[in-house]
Amino acid sequence: MDQTKIGSFIAQCRKEKKLTQMQLAEKLGITDRAVSKWETGKSMPDSSIMLELCEILGITVNELLSGEVITMENYEKTADENLIALKRKDENNLTRNGIIAILYSMALLIGMMVCLVCNIAISGALTWSLIPVSSILYAWAVSFPVIIFGKRGILTSLVSLSAFTIPYLFVLSRLTKAPAVFSIGTVVAFVSILFVWIVAVICMRMGNSRKLTALGIIFLSAVPLVFIINAILAKMISEPLFDVWDMLAVFVLLILAFSCFMCGYAKKRGLLK
């Protein structure tokens, strides 16, 4: 598939429908910048909106991927070629991600081996090295799905985060001989993971079209998170419920949320590119 050819075809079809990039973007619920990237051949339309895009432009998916209007006699042949090209592209992406994942895993493995060897050489036994080793394994379990599968691995990484955080804190508390790591960490981790899931839901619901609005909602929802975590810490370790740094954090979050909402509104009105 020729991305430049496809981009030119999208631009041609859009102009034939007398649509601006902004109008096409609004119909698809995306940004006009995304449409611009398609038409300049810098990126391809996402598969989730491809059917809707074709319906708006009055073309078929086959024609979109070919970058031209297809006659009936060439339709089947072109469809097969496009399917093969899509499959090859997916395989190439998976191969590339697989290589990156292997290199990433090897780097972490080397880091663990260095810790273990140094620990044995210095202390004659495995003591402190188990802490970084367990931390590296935890980080690998959470991050590996995203590295190997890209965006499709985000949900798996969130599941791994939810499943392995509490066991990791338990192991860490045993290794450090500090029970508070598990007792306090578990409660704070539960609240934090719940917030991460809320963020994921917001991003999925809002989509690419309202990134700034979604970001504003995330910043705004982080404000009660600060209060909840402070309340937990105040109850468990007698920390002040609210200090000057917490006030500063809340103020910054509110400013960021307001800025995102305003920029999102300005972009929707065409005042900001």
C-alpha positions as CSV (number, residue, x, y, z in Angstrom):
1,M,0.0,0.0,0.0
2,D,1.2,3.5,-0.9
3,Q,0.4,5.8,1.9
4,T,1.1,8.9,-0.2
5,K,-1.3,7.7,-2.9
6,I,-4.0,6.8,-0.3
7,G,-3.6,10.3,1.2
8,S,-4.0,12.0,-2.1
9,F,-7.1,9.9,-2.8
10,I,-8.6,10.8,0.6
11,A,-8.0,14.5,-0.2
12,Q,-9.5,14.2,-3.6
13,C,-12.6,12.4,-2.3
14,R,-13.0,14.9,0.5
15,K,-12.9,17.9,-1.9
16,E,-15.4,16.2,-4.2
17,K,-17.8,16.0,-1.2
18,K,-17.1,19.7,-0.6
19,L,-15.8,19.0,2.9
20,T,-12.9,20.8,4.7
21,Q,-10.5,18.8,6.8
22,M,-12.2,20.2,9.9
23,Q,-15.6,19.1,8.8
24,L,-14.5,15.6,7.9
25,A,-12.7,15.4,11.3
26,E,-15.9,16.4,13.1
27,K,-17.9,13.8,11.3
28,L,-15.4,11.1,12.4
29,G,-14.9,12.5,15.9
30,I,-11.2,13.1,15.4
31,T,-8.9,16.1,15.0
32,D,-8.2,17.9,11.7
33,R,-4.5,17.2,12.3
34,A,-5.2,13.5,11.9
35,V,-6.9,14.1,8.6
36,S,-4.0,16.3,7.5
37,K,-1.6,13.5,8.3
38,W,-3.6,11.0,6.2
39,E,-3.6,13.3,3.2
40,T,0.1,14.0,3.4
41,G,0.9,10.3,3.7
42,K,2.3,10.5,7.2
43,S,-0.2,8.0,8.7
44,M,-3.1,5.8,7.8
45,P,-6.7,5.9,9.1
46,D,-7.3,3.7,12.1
47,S,-9.2,0.5,11.3
48,S,-11.9,1.5,13.9
49,I,-13.0,4.5,11.7
50,M,-12.2,3.2,8.3
51,L,-15.7,2.0,7.4
52,E,-17.3,5.3,8.6
53,L,-14.6,7.3,6.6
54,C,-15.4,5.3,3.4
55,E,-19.2,5.9,3.9
56,I,-18.7,9.6,4.3
57,L,-16.4,9.8,1.2
58,G,-18.7,7.4,-0.8
59,I,-16.0,4.8,-1.5
60,T,-15.2,1.2,-0.5
61,V,-12.5,0.1,1.9
62,N,-10.9,-1.6,-1.0
63,E,-10.7,1.6,-3.0
64,L,-9.4,3.5,0.1
65,L,-6.6,1.0,0.6
66,S,-5.8,1.1,-3.2
67,G,-5.8,4.9,-3.3
68,E,-8.0,4.9,-6.4
69,V,-11.5,4.1,-7.8
70,I,-11.6,0.4,-8.8
71,T,-13.5,-1.0,-11.7
72,M,-15.5,-4.2,-11.2
73,E,-13.2,-6.4,-13.3
74,N,-10.2,-5.5,-11.1
75,Y,-12.1,-5.4,-7.8
76,E,-11.4,-9.0,-6.6
77,K,-7.7,-8.9,-7.6
78,T,-7.2,-5.6,-5.8
79,A,-9.0,-6.8,-2.7
80,D,-6.7,-9.8,-2.5
81,E,-3.6,-7.5,-2.9
82,N,-4.8,-5.2,-0.1
83,L,-5.5,-8.0,2.3
84,I,-2.0,-9.4,1.7
85,A,-0.5,-6.0,2.2
86,L,-2.4,-5.5,5.4
87,K,-1.4,-8.9,6.7
88,R,2.3,-8.2,5.8
89,K,2.2,-4.9,7.5
90,D,0.7,-6.4,10.7
91,E,3.4,-9.2,10.6
92,N,6.2,-6.7,10.2
93,N,4.9,-4.6,13.2
94,L,4.7,-7.8,15.3
95,T,8.2,-8.8,14.3
96,R,9.6,-5.4,15.1
97,N,7.8,-5.3,18.5
98,G,9.0,-8.9,19.1
99,I,12.6,-7.9,18.6
100,I,12.2,-4.8,20.9
101,A,10.6,-7.0,23.5
102,I,13.4,-9.5,23.4
103,L,16.1,-6.8,23.7
104,Y,14.1,-5.2,26.6
105,S,13.8,-8.5,28.4
106,M,17.5,-9.2,27.9
107,A,18.5,-5.8,29.3
108,L,16.4,-6.5,32.4
109,L,17.8,-10.0,32.8
110,I,21.3,-8.6,32.6
111,G,20.4,-6.0,35.3
112,M,19.1,-8.8,37.5
113,M,22.2,-10.9,37.0
114,V,24.5,-8.0,37.8
115,C,22.6,-7.4,41.1
116,L,22.7,-11.1,42.1
117,V,26.4,-11.5,41.2
118,C,27.4,-8.3,43.1
119,N,25.4,-9.3,46.1
120,I,27.0,-12.7,46.3
121,A,30.5,-11.3,45.7
122,I,30.1,-8.7,48.5
123,S,27.9,-10.5,51.0
124,G,28.4,-14.1,50.2
125,A,24.6,-14.6,50.1
126,L,21.5,-13.3,48.4
127,T,20.3,-10.4,50.6
128,W,19.6,-6.9,49.2
129,S,19.7,-8.1,45.5
130,L,16.3,-9.7,45.9
131,I,14.7,-6.3,46.2
132,P,15.8,-4.9,42.8
133,V,15.3,-8.4,41.2
134,S,11.6,-8.6,42.4
135,S,11.1,-4.9,41.3
136,I,12.5,-5.7,37.9
137,L,10.3,-8.7,37.5
138,Y,7.2,-6.7,38.5
139,A,8.1,-3.9,36.0
140,W,8.6,-6.5,33.3
141,A,5.2,-8.2,33.9
142,V,3.4,-4.9,33.8
143,S,5.2,-3.4,30.8
144,F,5.8,-6.4,28.5
145,P,2.3,-6.6,27.0
146,V,2.5,-3.0,25.8
147,I,6.0,-3.5,24.3
148,I,5.0,-6.6,22.4
149,F,1.5,-5.7,21.3
150,G,1.6,-1.8,21.3
151,K,-1.8,-0.2,22.0
152,R,-3.6,-3.6,21.9
153,G,-1.5,-4.6,25.0
154,I,-2.6,-1.7,27.2
155,L,-5.6,-3.5,28.7
156,T,-3.4,-6.6,29.4
157,S,-0.8,-4.3,31.1
158,L,-3.6,-2.8,33.3
159,V,-4.7,-6.3,34.2
160,S,-1.1,-7.2,35.1
161,L,-0.8,-4.1,37.2
162,S,-3.9,-4.9,39.1
163,A,-2.9,-8.6,39.6
164,F,0.7,-8.3,40.5
165,T,0.9,-5.1,42.6
166,I,-0.4,-6.5,45.9
167,P,1.8,-9.7,45.7
168,Y,4.8,-7.5,44.8
169,L,4.1,-5.3,47.9
170,F,3.8,-8.4,50.0
171,V,7.2,-9.8,48.8
172,L,8.8,-6.3,49.2
173,S,7.5,-6.1,52.8
174,R,9.0,-9.5,53.6
175,L,12.4,-8.7,52.0
176,T,12.7,-5.3,53.7
177,K,11.2,-6.7,57.0
178,A,8.8,-3.7,57.0
179,P,5.2,-4.7,57.4
180,A,4.0,-1.2,56.8
181,V,5.1,-1.5,53.2
182,F,2.4,-4.1,52.7
183,S,-0.3,-2.7,55.0
184,I,-0.1,1.0,53.8
185,G,1.0,0.2,50.3
186,T,-1.9,-2.1,49.6
187,V,-4.5,0.5,50.5
188,V,-2.8,3.3,48.6
189,A,-2.1,0.9,45.6
190,F,-5.8,-0.1,45.5
191,V,-6.9,3.5,45.3
192,S,-4.3,4.4,42.7
193,I,-5.0,1.4,40.5
194,L,-8.7,2.2,40.6
195,F,-7.8,5.7,39.4
196,V,-5.7,4.3,36.6
197,W,-8.7,2.2,35.4
198,I,-10.8,5.3,35.6
199,V,-8.3,7.1,33.4
200,A,-8.3,4.2,30.9
201,V,-12.1,4.3,30.7
202,I,-12.1,8.1,30.2
203,C,-9.6,7.8,27.4
204,M,-11.6,5.0,25.7
205,R,-14.9,6.9,26.0
206,M,-13.6,10.2,24.9
207,G,-11.5,8.8,22.0
208,N,-9.0,10.8,19.9
209,S,-11.4,13.6,19.0
210,R,-11.5,15.0,22.6
211,K,-8.0,14.4,23.9
212,L,-7.7,17.8,25.6
213,T,-11.1,17.4,27.3
214,A,-10.2,13.9,28.4
215,L,-6.9,15.2,29.8
216,G,-8.8,18.0,31.6
217,I,-11.2,15.4,33.2
218,I,-8.2,13.3,34.3
219,F,-6.5,16.2,35.9
220,L,-9.7,17.2,37.6
221,S,-10.4,13.7,38.9
222,A,-6.9,13.6,40.3
223,V,-7.9,16.2,42.9
224,P,-10.1,13.9,45.0
225,L,-7.4,11.2,44.6
226,V,-5.0,13.6,46.5
227,F,-7.6,14.0,49.3
228,I,-8.3,10.3,49.5
229,I,-4.6,9.2,49.7
230,N,-4.0,12.0,52.3
231,A,-6.9,10.8,54.4
232,I,-5.6,7.2,54.3
233,L,-2.1,8.3,55.3
234,A,-3.4,10.5,58.0
235,K,-5.3,7.7,59.5
236,M,-2.6,5.0,59.2
237,I,0.6,6.9,60.0
238,S,-0.7,10.1,61.7
239,E,0.4,12.4,58.9
240,P,-1.2,15.8,58.5
241,L,-4.4,15.6,56.4
242,F,-3.4,18.6,54.3
243,D,-0.2,20.6,54.1
244,V,1.2,23.3,51.8
245,W,2.6,20.9,49.3
246,D,-0.8,19.2,48.9
247,M,-2.4,22.6,48.4
248,L,0.2,23.4,45.7
249,A,-0.5,20.0,44.0
250,V,-4.3,20.6,44.0
251,F,-3.8,24.1,42.6
252,V,-1.5,22.9,39.8
253,L,-4.0,20.1,38.9
254,L,-6.9,22.7,38.7
255,I,-4.8,25.0,36.5
256,L,-3.9,22.1,34.2
257,A,-7.5,21.0,34.0
258,F,-8.8,24.5,33.3
259,S,-6.1,24.9,30.6
260,C,-7.0,21.7,28.9
261,F,-10.7,22.5,28.9
262,M,-10.1,26.0,27.4
263,C,-7.7,24.7,24.7
264,G,-10.2,21.9,23.9
265,Y,-13.0,24.5,23.5
266,A,-10.9,26.8,21.4
267,K,-9.9,23.9,19.2
268,K,-13.5,22.9,18.7
269,R,-14.4,26.4,17.7
270,G,-11.5,26.6,15.2
271,L,-9.7,29.2,17.3
272,L,-6.7,26.9,17.9
273,K,-5.0,24.5,15.4
